[in-house]
Amino acid sequence: MRRSAISTVIVNYRTPDLAKRCINALFAETSEQVSLDVVLVDGHSDDGSADELRCFCELHPSRAVQFLALEQNGGFGWANNQALLRLLAHDDPPEFVYMLNPDAIVQADALARLLALMRRMPDCAAVGSQLLNGNGERLGSAFRFPSLRLEFARGSRISKLGDWLGVGNGLVVSDVAVECDWATGASFLVRTASLRQAGVFDDGFFLYFEDIELMWRLRKHGWAIWYEPASRVIHVGGAATGLNSLPATSRTAPPRPAYWYKARCRYFALTRGRTLARFATLAWLLGSGLGIVRKLLPFGNVRQDVTGELRDMLRYGLIVPSSDCVPAIPHDVSEIGRAPAWQSYAV
């Protein structure tokens, strides 16, 4: 079997201890068949993370870890792009790039399983892992693309409505490798050739939905997206944002930041158009109204509510800025360091 060149990109933001643990676990599980290097990016944490991680890299010279400290917090996709554009510009670029969150801990053969699927499926652009929580329980890892029906069901918070509409809750659940619409951005292997064709992350997103939009674009270019549950990765989740997943028994989740709603609006505008972006919000609002009625009934069974979601959907979901309809995808090294597009958009 030929040795495969893989570069791993890890973006840290104020989680240096998790980033170090992530890298230690990654190198501990690296196969002899893989030539692995890491680009560790600090997204201008401004809390001492950069100095701590630079020292960590210098203390482990035997590992191929390049440290890249950014001068601004340009968002998740933008920070990843600073590494991706450099990798793509190499005279001998890696065949694959492993996108890994710093709050992830790869388990035995996790990367090898992703690579094996890539070898079997030459039309596969990206393959994602099965995420687990600290107790070893499965987390959502593969999904359907957001749609009007899913938004209607999500707004209602009625557990069975998605099943009646034929979309479930958007999750793809399987014990064997299966094709999906998109796989979690916390741990996925992407083929460099597909990025050259479809482009890197759209930096009109600050945080959230940028991985979904990228995989939408990859599929539009004829590539497939796969989910490999045999690749198992423990994921802390929300370590940098504070939006940790709550247990299903919790009736109310904390409010989401404004940039989540803005990212959702941009995703729909870029992938479905401005009109359907508005209809997606209207579908959610209609579902929410149905959920309110259902909750009043004695046999009501609703999912977890998000604090302030109705208010924020009205505020950020009905007016779709024209800028959200325009892609913002850098193409080469000349755009490294360019300010992310989201900074120029009206607040």
Buried (B, 14 or more C-beta within 10 A) or exposed (E): EEEBBBBBBBBBBBBBBBBBBBBBBBBEBBBEEBBBBBBBBBBBBEEEBBEBBBEBBEEBEEBBBBBBBBEBBBBBBBBBBBBBBBBBEEEEBBBBBBBBBBBBBBBEBBBBBBBBBBEEBEEBBBBBBBBBBEEEEEBBBBBBBBBBBBBBBBBBBBEEBBEEBEBBBBBBEBEEBEBBBBBBBBBBBBBBBBBEBBBBBBBBBBBBBBBBBBBBBBBEEEBBBBBBBBBBBBBBBEBBBEBEBEEEEEEEBEBBBEBBBBBBBBBBBBBBEBEBBBBBBBBBBBBBEBBBEBBEEEEEEBBEBBEEBBEBBEEBBEEBBEBBBBEBBBEEEEBBEBEBBBEEBEE
